[in-house]
Amino acid sequence: MIDLLLNLPEMVKILVSLASIIIINKILKNQIIGVLTGTVILAFWCGHSLNSILSISWERLSDRDNLFLLIVVFIIIVLSSQMKSTGMMRDLVQSITRKFSRNKAMAILPAVIGLLPMPGGAMFSAPMVDSCDADDSLDPVLKTRINYWFRHVWEYWWPLYPGVLLAIDISGLSVPTFMLLLFPITIVSITAAWFFLLRKAGKDQVPDKNETEKEESHILFLVSPVIIVMGSYAVLGSLIPALSNYTRYLPIAIGILISIIYLQIVRPLSIVEWREIFRSKTFVNMVVLVALIRIYGAFIEGRLPDGTLLMEALRGELAAAGIPAFLLIMLIPFISGVSTGIAIGTVGAAFPIVISLLGPDPDFALLASTTTLAYTFGHMGQILSPVHVCLLVSNEYFNVGLGQSLRGLIKPAIIVLAAGFLLSRLYLGIL
């Protein structure tokens, strides 16, 4: 019986581990226990010994990139709490909602934050989206979905994202070409979310059409912490590449720290107020949750006990089932996305396999079509992943269930996937 279970397809093991995360979360209302359970199931079921599991987990936890990822998550919460305590977040939301209707404001705020490649950035925008609902009349599940979806509308092509840069590197396409190929998907993503999500939020406030230049400059001041992070990231990453070489999260970490210092200068908090910020349980919960997600990712992205990469074994299973190449180009990135819940993990696991299916020196039209199809399906896979950091931290903030938040994203996701497929067919025919 045990041998039978161990010899089941890798696809079954991955899907059961993901399902266990959702089920445990629904029963216990605890995402940390859910992710931990899913990780243990996957690790043991794939044949890893206890020593191997502990070794892989420690290797991932002690990895420099992972340590800085946890630091970034921690200081994101600090900056978000600081903006809330100083009243800057409240003022920003009020200014945006005076200029735009409620549903537009709820989309704009996470989209602005989405220009920053911050891991767990949905935690930063969640309080802003929540503040747009001044009378607390909207379902928290809807607010979670809006916050999460619009946080990622630029990630198809925005070159500050590590996943985009890795896809560009593996595909061999130029940065401008990749951006042009994938930009239409962002338009489709926004349109689909408007139809399935934002319309339910209602307009509520009537925008003030008499905004003065002074008021608009005030909005610029209120988003200045975000601008500082974005500017610091871009400048440091380009002028001092050694920072990114040390760890890809160092430039963004420095940018966030600069923003925290700047905000303390322009809107200082007292020691008592800072003490209240650091007393929050959010810090520990979020950092532990992200750490567990990355450990789960280590088993998805890593090797089986026999030395085979798990994703390579999955590709072999799908190919042995007689699945055509164009379906593999969709399925492998999508499954990788659902399994890892992070763009760079999705691209790193799936793109080498997908590009290898094209053979040596593929023509430009085939490469453009394949890249568009694979990246769209991979990205949407990670958006629907129960181990996506932004989804989990957004759920944690709004206190909603994992299954609840994911169900409402299926329809807009189908629209985006269909658009990616049609766009790839179009590129194949005209390029």
N, C-alpha and C positions, 0 to 999 in steps of 0.2 A: 504493500500500500504506500509506504513511504517512498519507495523507488518510483512508483507510478506518479506520485505528486511532484517529485523532483524532476521528472522527465517531461512534465507538461510544457507546452510552448512558452517561450519567454513573454510573448504577448499576454498570455493568461496571467502570468505572475505580476506583470506591470499593472494590468487592469484591476486585478483583485486588490493590490496594494493601494491603488488610487481610490477604489470603491470603499476600502476600509477607512480611509481618511475621512471621506464624506459621511459614512455611517456613524463612526465614533463621534464625530463632531456633532451630528444631529442628536445622538443619544445623550452624550455627556455635556454638550455645549462648551467643549474645551478644545480649541484648535491645537494646542501644544500636545495634548495626549493623542489627538487624532493623527498628527504628522509623525509622532514618535511610534505609534502602532504601525502605521503604513511602512515606515522605514524598517522596523524590525521584521515585519512579514516579508518584505522584498529581500532583505539581506539574507535571512535564513533560508528562504525558499529558493534563492539562487545558488545555494550550496556553500555559502561562506561560513566558516567556523566562528566561534565567539571571539577568538584572538584576532582573526582577520577583520571582523566587524569593528572591534575596538581600534585596531590599527588604522583602518580606512577612515573611521570617524575622527580619530586624533589627527591624522594627516590633513584632513579637510579643515578641521577646526584651527589647527596651528598654521595653516597656509597663510602667507603674508596677505594675499588678496582678500582672503576671507576675513582675516582680522580687521583689515581696514574697512571692509564692507560693514562689519558689525559696528565699528567706530562711526561710520557715516550714518548708519541707521540711528545710533544714539544721538549724534549731534543734530540730525534732522529733527528729532523730537524736541531737543533743546530749543532750536530756532523756532519751531512751530509754537511751542509753549510760550516762548519769549514774546513772539508777535501777538499771541492771544492775551498775555498778561499786561502788555503795554497798551493794549487797545488798538494796536495797529491793524490787526486782522479784522476787528469789528469795523474800523473806519474804512478799510479797503472794501469790505463787503457792502457797506452802506453806500459808498461812492459808486461802486459797480452797479448796484441795484437801482440807484437813482438814474443811471445812464441807460441801463438795459432792463428788460423785463426779467422776472425771477428765473424763468427756465433758461434764458440766454446767459444770465449771470452764473447759474449753476454749471453751465458748460464752459464758459470762458475761464473761470478761475482754475479748475483742474487742468484745462488745456494750457494755460500759461505756465503752470508748474510742470506740465509735461514737456516743456522745452528743456528742462533740466534732466539729465540722465541720472537722477538720484534713485538708488535702490530704496524701495518702500516709500517713494514720493507721494503716494496716495494718502499716506498718513499726514503729510503736510497740508494737502488740499482738503482733506475730509472736514476739518473744522470750518473751513471757508464755505464749503457747500452746505454744511449744516446751518451756518449762520444766515444763509440766503432764505431759509425757511423760518422766518422770524416768529410766526405763530405756531410752529411745530405741527403743522397740519398735514405734512406729507409723510408717507410711509417710509420708515428708515431703510427698507429694502430698496426702494426706488432711489433714494439718495445715495446708497452704496453703489448701485449699478451705474448711475450717472457719473459719480466721482471716479470710479474705476475705469469706465470706458473712455471718458474724455481725457483722463490722465495719459492714455496711450495712443491718441490719434496721430501723433507725429512719428511714432516709432517705426513706421514702415520705411522711412527714408531720411529722417533727420540725422546728419552725420556725427552728432555728438554722442550718439548711443553706441556703446561698444559692440553690440550685436550687429548693427548696421555696418560698422567698420570691418568686422570680421567677415561678414557676407561679401562685402566689396573685395576684400583681400582674397578670399577663397574662389570667388567667381571670376576674378580678374578684370571686372568691369571698372571703368573710371568712376570717381565720386559723382560728377555731374550726370553721367549716364544712368547710374543706379538711382539717383534722386528723381530724375525725369521718368524713369520706368515705373517707380512705385508711388509717385506723388498722387496719381488718380485714385489710388486705394484709400488715401486719407479723405478725399472728397466723398467717396462712397461711404466710408466709415462714419463720417459726421452726419451725412444724410440719413443713413439707416438708424443712427442713434436718435436723431431728431424725430423720426417717424415712430419708433418703438419705445423711446424713453422720455424725451423732453416734452412731448405733447401731454404726457400724463402729469407733468409737474405744473402745468398751467402758467399763465403769464403773471397773475397776481398784480404786482406793482406796475404802474404805468410809467414808462421811462420819462425822465425830464428832458425835453428837447432843448431847453435853454441852458445847457451846460456852458459855462464860461471857460476861457483859456486858463484862468486861475484854478478852477475846479479840476480841469484836466491835468494840469501840472501837479495838483495835489494827489491825483491818482498815481502819477509817475513816482512821486515821493513814496507813496504807500507800497508800491511794488519794488522800491529800490533794493530791499534785501534780496529779492529774487534776481534782480538785474546784476547785483554785485556777485552773487554766486555764479550766474551764467557767464558774466564777463571774466571773472577770475579763472573759471574753468577753461574757457577758450584761450585766454592769454597765456596762462601758465602751461597749458597742454601744448601750445604751439611754440612758445618762446623757450621753455625749459623742458624739452622732451625727456630729460633724465627723471623728472618726477613721475611721468606716466610709465617709464620703463621700470621704476622701482615698484610701483603698483598703480594700476589704472584708476584706483579710487583716490589717490593722493591729491591730484589737482582739485577735485570736487570737495574733498574734505577741507582743504585749505580755504577754498572759496566760502564754504559754510561758516568756518571759524571767523573769517574776516567779516562776514555778514553779521555774526553774533556780536562781535566787538563793535562794529559800526552801529548796530541797533542799541547797544548799551550806552553809546555816546549820545545818540540823538533822542532816545527815549529810555533813560536809565531806570533800572529796577533796584529796589533796596535788597539788602541781604536777606531780610525776612521773605520777600517775594521770591528770591532765587531758591531759598530753602524749601518753599512750598512746591516749586517746580520739580525739584529733585526728589521730593518725597513721593511723587506719583509712582504707582505700580506699573505704569505704562512702559517705563524704561526697561525693566527686567523682563516683562512679558514679551515685548517686541523683539528684544535682542535674543532671547531664548528661542522664540519662534523662528526667527530668521536663521539662527544657527542650525536648528533642526532641519529646516528646509534645505539648507546647503549640504547637510550630511546625506539627506535623501538623494539629492542631486548627484552626490559622489558615487552612489551605487548605480544610478541610471547611466551616468557618463563613463563609468569605469569599466574594469574588466571582470569577467566571471572567474571563478577559481581555476578554470582551464586556460586562462590567459586571453580568451576571446573577448572583444569589446561587446557589451550587452547590445548596443545599437547595431553592431555588425551582425550579431546572431539574429537579431530581429529582422534585419534586411534579408538574411539567408532564408528565414522562415517564410517571409512574404514572397520572395522570388520562387521558392520551392512550391508554393501554392499556385504557381502559374499566373501571378498577377502581372499585368503589362507594365512596361517601364513608366509610362506616363502616370499610371496610378501609384506606382512606387514613389514618384516625384512628389505626389500629394500626400501620401500616407506616411512616409518616413518622417518628413518634417513635422507633420501634424501630431503624430504619436510622440515624437521627441519633444515637441512643445508642451503637450499635455503632461508628459512625464517629468520634465525638468522645471517648467514654470518660469523660465528665465531666458531672455533672448539669446544671450551669448552662449548659454548651454545648449539651446535648441540648434543654433547655427553650427556650433562646434561639433555637435554629435551628428547632425544630419547632412550638412552641406558637403563635406568631403565624399560622402556616399553618393549623394545626388549628382554632384558634378562628375564623379567617376563613371556614372551611367551614360554620360554623353560621349565617352571615348575621347581620344586625343584630338586636339585642335577642332572643337566644334565651331560651326559658323556662328556669326554674331546673332542672327535671328533666333537660332535654337538656344544659344546661351542666354539671351535676353528673356525669351519666353520661359525657359526653365527656371531662371533666377526669380522672376516675378511670381511664378506659380509656387515654387518651393518656399519663398520667403513669406508670401501671404498665408499659406497653409500653416507654416511653422509659427508665425506670429499669432494667428488665430487659435492655434493649439495651446500656446502658452496663456492666452487670454482666458481660455476655458479651463485652465489647469487648476485643480484644487490645491496645488502647492505654490501658486504664484504669490510672491511676497505682498504685492500691492493689494491683491484681493483679500488676503488674510488680515492684513493690518486695517484695511477699510472695514471689513466685517467686524473686527475687534472694536473699532471706534464706534460704529453704529449699532453694535451688539445684535447682529443678525446672523442667521445660519448660512453655512456654506452652500447647501443645495438651493436655498431660497435665492441667493444672489446670482448663482450661475444660471438658473432656469430662465430668468428674464433676458439673458444675453444670447440665448441660442438663436432667436430670430434675426437680430442684427448680424450675428456671426455668419449665418447662412447667406445673407445678402453679400457680405464682404467676401466670403469664399467663392460665391458665384461670380462676383466681379473679378476676382483674381484669376479664375479659370478663363473667363471670357477675354480678359485683357491679355493673358498669355497666348491665347489662340490668335488674337488680333496681331500681336507682335510677331508671331510666327509667320503670319500671312503678309505683313506689309514691310517688315524690316529686311 
